[in-house]
Amino acid sequence: MTRKSQTQVQRQKQIRMKTKIPKHPISGWLALDKPLGITSSQAVGVLRRVFRPQKIGHGGTLDPLATGILPIAMGEATKTVPYLMDATKDYDFSIRWGAETDTDDTEGKVTVTSDYRPDVQDINNVLDQFRGRIMQVPPKYSAIKLEGQRAYDLARQNKEVELASRPIDIHALEMLSHDGNETRFLATTGKGAYIRSLGRDIARTLGGAAHISTLRRSRVGPFDEKKAISLDFLEGITHSAALIKTLLPLESALDDIPGLILSDDEAERLQRGQQIDVISMPDNQTRLGTYQGVPVALIRCEQGKGQPIRVFNLMNEATIQTKEMDDVDYKEPKG
């Protein structure tokens, strides 16, 4: 490379650095109502552009053909994502009778057809088999890894995909309606359950064939439709203060973890990664330590000592967000 070309490259780097859009030190959860037709990663990409957070992630994938609650964590809230992964989820879904597909939904190729159409009694007779702890084989088109590769990548390459059955929990399963060709259900599931597999297996148990025709997730743990916000609404907001108001507190994902009010000294020690005394607390219990209402750390209690297992850097961030909200007027987006 010549001296001139090296100089040009350096100048281009300097220009990119000067024009780089700054990221915002914001933290919190967003209950996104994911629209039809986009992946969870694409939804995160839109929010990354809109909010410009320093960190962002989601708490549970939704298929492109599914809509509904996709919890989004930003900033320090990303440290709480693992605590949401075990949360129960509510689904409203329909299966269409007559054909099974390789993706177990409307996107795939038909692999099996059947003229069988069950009646309401037939369906109700088998639902007990799908309640409680059951064994389930995930769809071939899923994010489960096989020898380091995603199952859906192998399936798209027309490679053989053999997934082992695994235990999952179906806490509730009810039929809402049935018109002969389609049946609608409500289900509450635990971690790792696939609704596409559930619909497929209900049909197989009845000796028929079916696939998921519609799928909506209405709740993930504490995040439900009452708290949901659409992508269109968020993209229509023009002021950062209004965006911040859409965020739910970091502790929203920790609603089942007891709290512990900290003193000034205890908060400082935890933020430095040091233990604190918790003599009155039982062993093996996790607590959310807060100082003046601000989450400081998740604490694990053992033998009278509280060890920080997740430390949140929120004290200065809370001041920055408050100032930003005070300085910018809220403008309701059109539409």
Residue pairs with C-beta under 8 A, 6 or more apart in sequence:
1 9
21 52
22 52
23 52
23 53
23 54
24 51
24 52
24 53
24 54
24 240
25 54
25 75
25 316
25 317
25 320
25 321
26 51
26 53
26 54
26 74
26 75
26 244
26 247
26 317
26 321
27 53
27 74
27 75
27 76
27 77
27 247
27 250
27 312
27 314
27 317
28 74
28 75
28 77
28 244
28 247
28 248
28 249
28 250
28 252
29 71
29 72
29 73
29 74
29 77
29 223
29 247
29 248
29 249
29 250
29 252
29 253
30 47
30 71
30 72
30 74
30 229
30 246
30 247
30 248
31 69
31 71
31 72
31 223
31 224
31 227
31 228
31 229
31 248
32 43
32 47
32 69
32 70
32 71
32 72
32 228
32 229
32 230
32 231
33 67
33 68
33 69
33 70
33 225
33 228
33 229
33 230
33 231
34 40
34 43
34 62
34 66
34 67
34 68
34 69
34 70
34 231
35 67
35 230
35 231
35 232
36 64
36 65
36 66
36 67
37 64
37 65
38 64
39 63
39 64
40 58
40 61
40 62
40 70
43 58
43 70
43 72
43 231
44 56
44 57
44 58
44 72
46 231
46 234
46 235
47 53
47 56
47 72
47 74
47 231
47 234
48 56
50 234
50 235
50 237
50 243
51 74
51 243
53 74
53 75
54 75
55 74
55 75
55 76
55 78
56 72
56 73
56 74
56 78
57 72
57 73
57 78
57 81
58 70
58 71
58 72
58 73
58 81
59 70
59 71
59 72
59 73
59 81
59 84
59 85
59 87
59 220
59 221
59 253
60 70
60 71
60 84
60 85
60 89
60 220
61 143
62 68
62 70
62 217
63 105
63 196
63 215
64 107
65 105
65 106
65 107
65 212
65 215
66 215
66 216
66 217
67 215
67 216
67 217
68 215
68 216
68 217
68 218
68 225
68 228
69 217
69 218
69 219
69 220
69 223
69 224
69 225
69 228
70 217
70 220
71 84
71 220
71 221
71 223
71 253
73 80
73 81
73 84
73 253
74 247
75 317
76 250
76 312
76 313
76 314
76 317
77 250
77 253
79 310
79 312
80 250
80 251
80 253
80 254
80 310
81 253
83 253
83 254
83 257
84 220
84 221
84 253
85 191
86 190
86 191
87 191
87 220
87 221
87 222
88 171
88 188
88 189
88 190
88 219
88 221
89 188
89 189
89 190
89 193
89 217
89 219
89 220
89 221
90 186
90 187
90 188
90 217
90 218
90 219
90 224
91 185
91 186
91 187
91 188
91 189
91 195
91 215
91 216
91 217
91 218
92 176
92 184
92 185
92 186
92 214
92 215
92 216
92 218
93 184
93 185
93 187
93 195
93 199
93 212
93 214
93 215
93 216
94 182
94 183
94 184
94 185
94 212
94 213
94 214
94 215
95 182
95 183
95 185
95 199
95 202
95 203
95 210
95 211
95 212
95 213
96 106
96 181
96 182
96 210
96 211
96 212
96 213
97 114
97 116
97 117
97 118
97 180
97 181
97 182
97 183
97 203
97 208
97 209
97 210
98 113
98 114
98 115
98 117
98 181
98 208
98 209
98 210
99 110
99 112
99 113
99 114
99 209
99 210
99 211
100 110
100 111
100 112
100 113
100 114
100 200
100 203
100 204
100 209
100 210
100 211
101 107
101 108
101 109
101 110
101 111
101 211
102 108
102 109
102 111
102 140
102 141
102 155
103 109
103 139
103 140
103 141
103 196
103 211
104 139
104 141
104 194
104 196
104 197
104 199
104 200
104 211
104 212
105 196
105 211
105 212
105 213
105 215
106 211
106 212
106 213
108 141
108 211
112 209
113 209
114 203
114 207
114 208
114 209
116 206
116 207
116 208
116 209
117 180
117 181
117 208
118 206
118 208
119 178
120 175
120 178
122 206
123 175
123 178
123 183
123 202
123 206
124 175
126 202
126 205
126 206
127 173
127 174
127 175
127 202
129 205
130 170
130 173
130 198
130 201
130 202
131 170
131 171
131 172
131 173
132 169
132 170
133 167
133 168
133 169
134 167
134 168
134 169
134 170
135 165
135 166
135 167
135 168
136 165
136 166
136 167
136 168
136 193
136 194
136 197
136 198
136 201
137 163
137 164
137 165
137 166
137 197
138 144
138 151
138 163
138 166
138 194
138 197
139 151
139 194
139 196
139 197
139 200
140 151
140 152
140 155
140 161
140 163
141 151
141 152
141 155
141 156
142 150
142 151
142 152
142 163
142 194
143 150
143 151
143 152
144 150
144 151
144 163
145 151
146 154
146 161
146 163
151 161
151 163
154 160
154 161
155 161
166 192
168 189
168 190
168 191
168 192
168 193
168 194
169 189
169 190
169 191
169 193
170 187
170 188
170 189
170 190
170 193
170 198
171 188
171 189
171 190
172 186
172 187
172 188
173 185
173 186
173 187
173 188
173 198
174 185
174 186
174 187
175 183
175 184
175 185
176 184
176 185
176 186
177 183
177 184
178 184
182 213
183 210
185 199
187 195
187 198
189 195
195 212
195 215
196 211
196 212
196 215
199 210
199 211
199 212
200 210
200 211
202 210
203 209
203 210
218 224
218 225
219 225
221 253
221 255
222 252
222 253
222 255
223 248
223 252
227 248
229 246
232 335
233 333
234 243
234 246
236 333
236 334
236 335
237 243
237 246
237 331
237 333
238 331
238 333
239 328
239 329
239 330
239 331
240 324
240 328
241 324
241 325
241 327
241 328
241 329
241 330
242 328
242 330
242 331
244 321
244 324
244 325
245 325
245 330
249 295
250 295
250 312
250 314
251 288
251 290
251 295
254 288
254 298
257 286
257 287
257 288
257 298
258 285
258 287
258 288
259 287
259 288
259 289
259 290
260 278
260 281
260 287
260 288
260 289
260 290
260 299
260 306
261 289
261 290
261 291
262 270
262 276
262 289
262 290
262 291
262 296
263 291
264 291
266 276
266 289
266 291
267 289
267 291
267 296
269 275
269 276
270 276
270 289
270 296
270 297
270 299
270 306
270 308
270 311
271 296
271 297
271 311
271 313
271 315
273 308
273 311
274 308
275 305
275 306
275 307
275 308
276 289
276 299
276 305
276 306
277 304
277 305
277 306
278 287
278 299
278 301
278 304
278 305
278 306
279 304
281 287
281 301
281 306
282 301
283 301
283 302
283 303
284 300
284 301
284 302
285 300
285 301
286 298
286 299
286 300
286 301
286 309
287 298
287 299
287 301
287 306
288 295
288 297
288 298
288 299
289 295
289 296
289 297
289 298
289 299
289 306
289 308
290 296
291 315
294 314
294 315
294 318
295 312
295 314
296 311
296 312
296 314
297 308
297 309
297 310
297 311
297 312
298 308
298 309
298 310
299 306
299 307
299 308
299 309
300 306
300 307
300 308
300 309
301 307
